[in-house]
Amino acid sequence: MNQLQALKQHSTVVADTGDFLQLAQFQPQDATTNPSLILKSVQKPDYAPLLAQTVARFGTRDTDEIVDRLLVRFGCEILALIPGRVSTEVDARLSFDSAATITRAERLIELYQAEGVHIDRVLIKIAATWEGIEAAAHLERRGIRTNLTLLFAFCQALACAQARVQLISPFVGRIYDWHKKQAGSQWDEAARAGAHDPGVQSVRRIFEYYKHFGIGTEIMGASFRNTGQIVALAGCDLLTISPELLAQLAASTEPLPRALDPAAARALNLQAVQLNQASFRLALNEDALATEKLAEGIRAFCADSLRLEQLIVAQRGRH
């Protein structure tokens, strides 16, 4: 048995890609996308026709609607290849506007439904700002399932649990990146690997809290830099993994035991925490890593959303 097969015994494996032609070989349950992944894909010859077809069909509509239709087109192609759910992201420029996030999420769901996709097969991806979490709480009450992304801090996970969101995506690799950069020449890769990796420790803390208190929100470790991080989180509800790292797992026959155990988490002595907007914002502000990485992540997704719009405008000019 290879490591990918072993991992699937402990966690639901999710493909982190817009490159859906790669999906079949890894047989993931779910798939996640974001503006950066879609932008990367539409610039490849295999996927350029999807952009051209979407613009040809809907070119007279507002650019933001064409973007949403393109995201849904990718989502539908992915859903044809997997048994589970696809995550589709709301424009990151709406990360601090609850009402606009709700409106955009509802449109994405309507577009999926118009293609015959059941609402249960779509997760709406939203940045885990206070406004994003508020929007997610509203959407969940309406039966629209959400995936709260760009999650770096324990307080974000707590607020998401209170909002009863379907799923959170804590970013392992970007936490690792931040600590490595802070340490500079003092960084000891071997000493901070596996269970000692700061990104892994962040997800473990969330896992232990959620399982201890019986919180139903799913935890999906994301943004991995190496297979060691993945192995150290075997047993996490879901893990979303790039095709490159999926291939490395499939090529390895090293043992892969369960690392996270719900029963062990239930036995811990933990204190329940409640947050309101003020305490959430203070906790986030106190966490330099989360403050920087959340802002950086939103900026990057905003920039890629803008570049996607520019590609659409350029494509429109060809018609």
Secondary structure by P-SEA (a helix, b strand, c coil): ccaaaaaaaccccccccccccccccccccbbbbcaaaaaaaaaccccaaaaaaaaaacccccaaaaaaaaaaaaaaaaaacccbbbbbbccccccccaaaaaaaaaaaaaaaaaaccccccbbbbbcccaaaaaaaaaaaaacbbbbbcccccaaaaaaaaaacccbbbbbaaaaaaaaaaaaccccccccccccccaaaaaaaaaaaaaaaacccbbbbbcccccaaaaaaaccccbbbbcaaaaaaaaaccccccccccaaaaaacbbbbbbbcaaaaaaaaaacaaaaaaaaaaaaaaaaaaaaaaaaaaaaaaac
